[in-house]
Amino acid sequence: MNKLVNFVQDGWYNLLTGMGVAGKDKRENTTFGQAPRFDRSTLTEIYRGEGLGARIIKIPADDMVRRWFDIVGDTDGFVNMKLDEMSAKSITTEALYWDRLYGGAMIVIFLDDGQKLDMPVNEANIRDVLGLQVYDRNDCTWTSSDLYTDESKPNYGDVEYYNINNISTGKIFRVHDSRLMKFNGEIVPNLTRIENQGWGDSTIQSVYSRLRGLGDSFAGAEAIITEFIVGTLTIENLQALISSKEGTKKVQERLHLLDLSKHMLNTYLLNKNEKFERVSATGVAGMSDLINQLIDACVAVCGIPRVKLFGEQSKGLGSEAAGNIRLYYDEISSLQERKLQRPFEKLSKYIMLSRDGYFNGVELEEWSVRFKPLWQPTEEEVAKTRKVTADTDKIYYDLGLPGEVILLNRFGGNEYSSETKLPENLTAAYEDVAENSNMEEEEKTGENNQ
């Protein structure tokens, strides 16, 4: 007696055609293999020898610091003056390069606080911020005994002490977490981070396949160009000639002489029974479209618009390229907040607490790190924005907003601002006015209903 065998298979399949059936449908044999893990040497060689790979590393890092940041509340710009003295911008750029290339980097903050590098910062005794120094993740190691162990603290399980190798001196020194600005590479799952000794991945890790495919395509195109036009020489009784060593040698000498005559006179010297032709060996129709698709795939995985990655010229502010640049800058802004916000809050605080510095050791009551917008409007766009702001200010002024408040909003900070913020006393007063107005409106409504 035949029995029906039931089996369950997710997705579409057809037993007759073999669609969706493993062993019959070749698509079912396609799986995702484990991606290669690149070591320091390989990543270094990609950075040094693959120009496109180097640009993928550098461009976002450069853009993250290009416009730098302001300290809201530091009207005199003292924090940035100190950062300029320490070349903080170029040092941060280098740290971001190695963060993206190797999957992590650190900046050691050297302080004069009466403590050694392996001790927590004594914020009450900071005299000065002395300087900054960059190390990539490969120079920074730790063991399980170097972790924070207080289970009641949010930093439980994080690294408290790092052993840092200075490759110039060959010496290893120990540094406490409070003296470090850390950059942790690309975000990875916790298990992968543990395998990476607490670090993230290199940016190259996720773009390597597309980068390699594009590199292979360019190399193939170059090979086609070298073989695009091939010269052919017809020699009578060639088969008989090359059947002996002596005859083969004569043919080789003849080809060499033919090549020399071409170089000397741009003219070929031929025997009566010889015939030379140039033929197109390879067609290139459609190659440009294929390479463009590979470029688009590379652009998609690295997140850098073609106009920046390949240096293509934009076709105007209203073009698709300009829109892609704006989206890219939004991504860079997110990276700034994720990677740079906390490290620079730490460094800025140490600068303010420095007794020999611009702030005389007194931290500002209210301050914050604000990154400058990356998109730079044209002069015409700036003029239109200010015209709209001025028209709005006139409306506010006619409604009773004091002129000095409007001027303070526009020109009271480090640069012109279109935002309007009211002082606390005026905010409270206008809230009372609005509340009384609403109460009066409700009373009138009630009277009309009666």
Buried (B, 14 or more C-beta within 10 A) or exposed (E): EEEEEEEEEEEEBEEEEBBBBEEBBEEBEEEEEEEEEBEBEBBBEBBEEBEBBBBBBBBBBBBBBEBBBBBBEBEEBBBBEBBEEBEBEEBBBBBBBBBBBBBBBBBBBBBBBEBEBBBEBEBEBBBBBEBBEBBBBBBBBBEEEBBBEEEEEEEEEEBBBBBBBEEEEEEEBBBBBBBBBBBBBBEBEEEBBEEBBBBBBBBBBBBBBBBBEBBEBBEEBEEBEEEEEEEEBEBEEEEEBBEEEEBEEBBEEBEEEBEEBBEEEEEEEBEEEBEBEEEEEEEEEEBEEEBEEBBEBBBEBBBBBBBBBEEEEBEEBEEEBBEBBEEBBEEBBEBBEEBBBEBBBBBBBBBBBBBEBBBEBEEBEEBBBBBEEBEEEEEEEEEEEEEEBEEEBEEBEEEEBEEEBBEBBBEEBBEEBEEBEBEEEBEEEBEEEEEEEEEEEEEEEEEEEE
